[in-house]
């Protein structure tokens, strides 16, 4: 089994993507005025945005 690829920050690519998703989900939470109850919605939207950007950049 191959070891995860490390990027310049010392994190694996998957860890870096997860961190960007967490940050974006938190931004969405703050934009809504810190209204609770939308965690899954925020995470899924953030995931779509972050992964979508990465896919477009790779194309």
QUIDA-V22421 format. One record per backbone hydrogen bond with DSSP energy under -1.0 kcal/mol. CO is the residue of the C=O (numbers start at 1). NH is the residue of the N-H. E is the energy in kcal/mol with one decimal. If there is no record, write none. Layout:
# QUIDA-V22421
co: [CO | CO]
nh: [NH | NH]
e: [E | E]
This chain:
# QUIDA-V22421
co: [5 | 7 | 11 | 12 | 13 | 14 | 15 | 16 | 17 | 18 | 19 | 20 | 21 | 22 | 23 | 24 | 25 | 26 | 27 | 28 | 29 | 30 | 38 | 39 | 40 | 41 | 42 | 43 | 44 | 45 | 46 | 47 | 48 | 49 | 50 | 51 | 52 | 53 | 54 | 55]
nh: [13 | 10 | 7 | 16 | 17 | 18 | 19 | 20 | 21 | 22 | 23 | 24 | 25 | 26 | 27 | 28 | 29 | 30 | 31 | 32 | 34 | 33 | 42 | 43 | 44 | 45 | 46 | 47 | 48 | 49 | 50 | 51 | 52 | 53 | 54 | 55 | 56 | 57 | 58 | 59]
e: [-1.2 | -2.7 | -3.0 | -2.2 | -2.3 | -2.5 | -2.1 | -2.1 | -2.4 | -2.5 | -2.4 | -2.4 | -2.8 | -2.2 | -2.1 | -2.3 | -2.0 | -2.5 | -2.7 | -1.5 | -2.3 | -1.8 | -2.9 | -2.6 | -2.9 | -2.3 | -2.8 | -2.9 | -2.3 | -2.4 | -2.9 | -2.7 | -2.1 | -2.2 | -2.0 | -2.4 | -2.3 | -2.3 | -1.7 | -1.1]
